[in-house]
Amino acid sequence: MRLDQFLRASRLVLRRTVAQELCEAGAVSVNGAPARSSRAVRVGDEIILTRRDRALAVRVAALPATKQVSRGEAPALYEILSETKPNDEVRDAE
């Protein structure tokens, strides 16, 4: 299955065109290497999706049988390895 189709089916990205744009911008890597949207995804691959100041690392657990996956089944397609979010600013007490 293509990377952009997997990102859409797993609901990590809302639209396939957004997934393609992220790949073109270099914001998606598979197994540590920048990936094109047409790259084949296999079970066990590690995908890092970077958006603004947040990065999400997931491992592909399963590939969907069809391109359409229900909202309840989508999280079963991947396992979250790590998620980095921006640090909240610490305000000094005066």
SULBELHU-V408399 format. One record per pair of residues at least 6 apart in sequence whose ideal C-beta (glycine too) atoms are under 8 Angstrom apart, sorted by sequence separation. I is the first residue (numbers start at 1). GAP is how many residues later the second one is. If there is no record, write none. Layout:
# SULBELHU-V408399
I/GAP  I/GAP
This chain:
# SULBELHU-V408399
7/6  8/6  13/6  22/6  28/6  29/6  41/6  49/6  50/6  8/7  28/7  48/7  49/7  1/8  8/8  26/8  48/8  49/8  69/8  7/9  13/9  19/9  30/9  48/9  49/9  64/9  47/10  5/11  8/11  30/11  46/11  47/11  4/12  7/12  23/12  24/12  35/12  46/12  47/12  23/13  24/13  46/13  47/13  64/13  23/14  31/14  32/14  45/14  46/14  62/14  63/14  4/15  7/15  30/15  31/15  44/15  45/15  61/15  62/15  3/16  4/16  30/16  44/16  61/16  20/17  30/17  43/17  60/17  61/17  19/18  29/18  30/18  42/18  43/18  60/18  61/18  4/19  28/19  29/19  41/19  43/19  59/19  3/20  28/20  43/20  58/20  59/20  7/21  28/21  42/21  58/21  27/22  28/22  41/22  58/22  59/22  27/23  57/23  58/23  27/24  56/24  57/24  3/25  57/25  56/26  57/26  3/27  22/27  55/27  56/27  55/28  22/29  54/29  55/29  54/30  47/31  54/31  3/32  53/32  54/32  3/33  4/33  53/33  3/34  4/34  2/35  3/35  6/35  12/35  46/35  2/36  3/36  13/36  2/37  3/37  12/37  2/38  3/38  1/39  2/39  1/40  7/40  7/42  3/44  12/44  12/46  6/54  10/54  9/55  6/57  6/58  9/58  11/58  8/59  9/59  10/59  9/60  11/60  1/62  5/62  1/63  11/63  10/64  11/64  9/65  10/65  12/66  10/67  9/68  10/68  6/71
